[in-house]
């Protein structure tokens, strides 16, 4: 299921054909292995955390930060419980809980591996679309009117994804108002 599930956050950044959750988890585990060795922590536990951290998405779908703002249930936690309870004497569920609590060295390293994978994927997407810069320069240099040039300058400095930045921060007053 995770092989067919695209990472939904990349759609917000304008990526038309994003990586799958399985792609992300696999590379997160590889990064986790190297980080665990570098940080001298239990590499087997880190790899397990990295492999399992998005497993619930087989049932919940990939919930990005914008979606997460509007979904206030425990769907992912319930999915993990349904999937992993009783399996291997709850060992896997305990690993997921430890990862989510982010208190142990292994959990911190696994989370860093997750974030490093996202960083690397973002860099790859950015660089794979760098040829677009030439199109922008050529188009802008061909503009004749003052108004078009002003608009081009404004558009060039705009972040097309700015509309969703900061959405995770909801004022407490609003939270209580609609509860």
C-alpha positions in Angstrom: 0.0 0.0 0.0 2.8 2.5 0.9 4.4 2.0 -2.5 1.2 3.3 -4.2 0.7 6.2 -1.7 2.3 9.5 -2.7 3.6 11.8 -0.1 0.9 14.5 0.0 2.9 17.4 1.3 4.9 17.6 -2.0 1.7 18.4 -3.8 1.5 21.6 -1.8 5.0 22.5 -3.1 3.9 22.0 -6.6 5.5 18.6 -7.2 3.3 16.8 -9.7 4.7 13.2 -9.3 6.0 13.0 -5.7 7.8 10.1 -4.1 5.8 7.4 -2.3 5.6 6.9 1.4 7.6 3.6 0.9 10.3 5.6 -1.0 10.5 8.0 1.9 10.6 5.2 4.6 13.2 3.2 2.8 15.6 6.1 2.5 14.8 7.3 6.0 15.9 3.8 7.3 19.2 4.1 5.3 19.9 7.5 6.7 18.9 6.2 10.1 21.5 3.4 9.9 24.3 5.8 9.1 23.2 8.4 11.8 22.9 5.6 14.4 26.5 4.5 13.7 27.7 8.1 13.8 25.8 8.8 17.1 26.7 5.4 18.6 23.2 4.4 19.4 21.3 1.1 18.8 21.1 1.0 15.0 18.6 -1.9 14.9 16.1 0.1 17.0 16.7 3.2 14.9 16.1 1.3 11.6 12.9 -0.3 13.0 11.7 3.2 14.0 12.4 4.6 10.6 10.8 1.7 8.8 7.6 1.8 11.0 7.2 5.5 11.5 4.7 6.0 8.6 3.2 2.5 8.6 -0.2 3.7 9.9 -0.5 5.6 6.7 -1.6 2.4 5.0 -4.9 3.0 6.8 -5.0 6.8 7.3 -3.4 8.0 4.1 -0.5 10.4 4.2 -1.4 13.3 6.4 0.7 16.4 5.8 1.1 19.4 8.2 -1.7 21.3 6.6 -4.1 18.3 6.8 -3.0 17.7 10.4 -4.2 21.1 11.4 -7.8 20.1 10.6 -7.7 16.5 11.7 -7.9 16.3 15.5 -8.5 12.6 16.0 -6.2 9.8 17.0 -6.5 8.0 13.7 -2.8 7.2 13.3 -2.5 6.0 16.9 -5.6 3.8 16.4 -4.2 2.4 13.2 -0.9 1.6 14.8 -2.7 -0.1 17.7 -4.9 -2.1 15.3 -2.0 -3.2 13.1 0.7 -3.9 15.7 -1.0 -4.9 19.0 -0.1 -8.5 19.9 2.4 -8.7 17.0 5.8 -9.9 18.3 4.6 -9.4 21.9 3.9 -5.8 21.2 7.6 -5.1 20.5 6.8 -3.2 17.3 4.1 -1.1 18.9 6.5 -0.2 21.7 9.0 0.9 19.1 6.5 3.2 17.4 5.4 4.6 20.8 9.0 5.3 21.7 9.6 7.0 18.3 6.5 9.2 18.7 7.5 10.3 22.3 10.9 11.4 21.0 12.6 11.1 24.4 15.3 8.4 23.8 18.5 8.9 21.8 17.3 6.3 19.3 14.0 8.2 18.8 15.8 11.5 18.3 18.2 10.0 15.8 15.3 8.3 13.9 13.4 11.6 13.8 16.5 13.3 12.5 16.8 10.7 9.8 13.1 11.4 8.9 13.8 15.1 8.6 17.1 14.6 6.7 15.3 12.5 4.2 12.8 15.2 3.6 15.6 17.8 3.3 17.4 15.6 0.8 14.2 15.0 -1.2 13.4 18.8 -1.2 17.0 19.5 -2.5 16.6 16.9 -5.2 13.2 18.4 -6.3 14.6 21.9 -6.3 17.7 20.9 -8.4 15.7 18.9 -10.8 13.6 21.9 -11.6 16.5 24.4 -11.8 16.4 24.7 -15.6 13.2 26.6 -15.1 15.3 29.6 -13.9 16.5 30.1 -17.5 12.9 30.3 -18.7 12.1 32.8 -16.1 15.1 35.0 -17.0 14.3 34.8 -20.7 10.7 35.6 -20.2 11.4 38.5 -17.9 14.0 40.0 -20.2 11.4 40.1 -23.0 8.9 42.2 -21.1 8.3 45.7 -22.5 5.8 47.4 -20.3 6.5 49.0 -16.9 3.5 47.2 -15.4 4.6 43.8 -16.6 8.1 44.4 -15.3 6.8 45.4 -11.9 4.5 42.4 -11.7 7.4 40.1 -12.7 9.6 41.5 -9.9 6.8 40.9 -7.4 6.1 37.4 -8.7 9.8 36.6 -8.6 10.1 37.4 -4.9 6.9 35.7 -4.0 6.8 32.2 -2.4 4.0 30.3 -4.3 3.6 28.1 -1.2 3.3 30.9 1.3 -0.4 30.4 1.7 0.1 27.3 3.9 3.1 28.4 5.9 2.3 28.9 9.6 -1.0 27.1 9.4 0.0 24.8 12.2 0.0 27.7 14.6 -3.6 28.2 15.6 -4.3 30.9 18.2 -5.7 29.3 21.4 -8.6 31.8 21.4 -9.8 30.4 18.1 -9.4 26.8 19.1 -11.6 27.3 22.2 -14.1 29.4 20.3 -15.0 26.5 17.9 -14.6 23.6 20.4 
